[in-house]
Amino acid sequence: MTAPLPDLLITPIVQAALAEDLGRAGDVTAMACIDAEARLSVAFVSRKPGVAAGLACARLAIHALDPDATFEMRVADGDPLAPGSVLATAQGNARAILSAERTGLNLLGRLCGVATLTRAYVDAVDGTGARIVDTRKTTPGLRHLEKYAVRCGGGVNHRFGLDDAILIKDNHIAACGGVAEAVRRARAFAGHLMKVEVEVDGLDQLEDALRYGPDVVMLDNFSLDELRAAVAAAKGRAVLEASGGVNLQTVRAIAETGVDVISVGALTHSAMALDIGLDAI
């Protein structure tokens, strides 16, 4: 089971989304049509198969507008969903629940979509030993949530930001005069707890990089033959990460070359939201 995110991280995101939706005057439709004391019971229902993620977003959206509402989870984040699966039920003030509906569904559907796509990639490489990891290609402001959804789908998180690992890419290499010099400088800078990763675009750069002991080498847009050659050349001296040209049709063959991890930006930048509805019950 994936460890849940603390509400402290999620609440500001939910509150900002609610503020955007409520605008200057609040939900004028709910105020016009629904008695102030009316009650409503609802269910969050999946219309498509997928993987659950982000139920706390729906809960916090409802509780932000009705702190006394009840919210009962019927599945856990990471659980598989079938069409018609009830993710959660809620009961409370009708105006509050309907005003929170779209914010809760937007975030819940988005995160379920990321978890669902991640699970598809994880299943595609099952048995190879390769791990599926995400990237920093996340929706601004939603990184914690989207990377949590990747974990719910069985994937592994890459670095969260610019501050928690050194990742030397092609432009860094160009700016400091070569792969070997970039890795040497990074090793001199890094503390004992900080990982150093370097991106290479050919086998010659791989050998240059390995001389200075990077923890991870990213093999950027390598062919399958080049990936196999890189695995043989590295001989376990560094974790090898394949990146570029990865999709559900190619990921199995990439994993079978023997690389350790496969980074997939699509997990967060191209996942489609899972279709989830809010039904009165």
C-alpha positions, 0 to 999 in steps of 0.5 A, a space after each residue: 500500500 502506498 503511504 498517503 500524502 499528509 493533508 498539509 501538502 494537499 490542502 493548499 492545492 485544493 483550497 486554491 482550486 476551490 477559490 478559482 472555481 467559486 470566484 467572487 460570489 460563490 456558487 450562484 447556481 447552488 444558492 439559487 436552486 437549493 435550500 440552504 439546509 438541504 442534505 445530499 448523499 453522493 457517490 464517486 463512481 468510476 466510468 472506466 477501468 483504472 487505478 485509484 489515486 487521490 481520494 484525499 483531494 475529494 475528501 478535502 474539497 468537500 470538508 473545506 465547504 462542509 467540515 461536518 460532512 461524512 466521507 467514506 472511502 470504499 477503495 484505497 489509493 492503488 486499488 484497481 477500478 472497474 466500470 461502476 466501481 464506487 471510490 467513496 461516498 459522502 453525505 452533507 450539506 447539498 450546496 457545499 457538496 455540489 460546489 466542491 464537486 468539480 474541484 474534487 473530480 478534477 483532481 481525483 480524475 487527474 490522479 487516477 489517470 496518472 496512476 492508471 497509465 503508470 500501472 500500464 507501463 509497470 505491467 508491460 515490463 513485469 518480470 524484467 527487473 526494470 523499474 518505471 520512473 517518472 520525471 519532472 514533467 509535471 503540472 505546475 503546482 501538482 508535482 507532489 500529487 502527480 508523483 504520489 499517483 505514480 507511486 499508486 500505479 506501481 512506479 518509482 519517483 525520480 528526483 522531485 526538484 532541482 535540489 535533491 539530486 545532481 542531474 547533469 544534462 547536455 547543456 550542463 556538459 556543453 557549459 563546462 566543457 565535457 562529460 568527464 569534467 562535468 562529472 568530476 565537478 559534480 562529485 567534488 560538490 556533492 555531499 555523501 548523501 547526494 546522488 550524481 546522475 549524468 546524461 550521455 548520448 553515446 557509448 564514448 560519453 558513457 566511458 568518459 562518465 564512468 571514469 569519475 564514478 557517477 551513481 546513475 547514467 541516463 542513456 538518452 535516446 539509445 537504440 536497443 543495440 546501444 542499450 545492450 552495449 551500454 549494459 555490457 560496458 558498464 558492468 554494474 558500475 552505475 545504475 543505468 537509466 533509459 530515456 527517450 523514445 519510450 512508449 507502451 509499444 517500445 518499453 518491454 524491449 527497452 527493459 529486456 536490454 538489461 537497463 535498471 530503470 526507464 524514465 517516462 515523461 508521459 506518466 505525468 505530462 500525457 496521462 488522460 484523466 480517468 472518467 469519474 462521476 459524482 452520482 446522487 444516491 
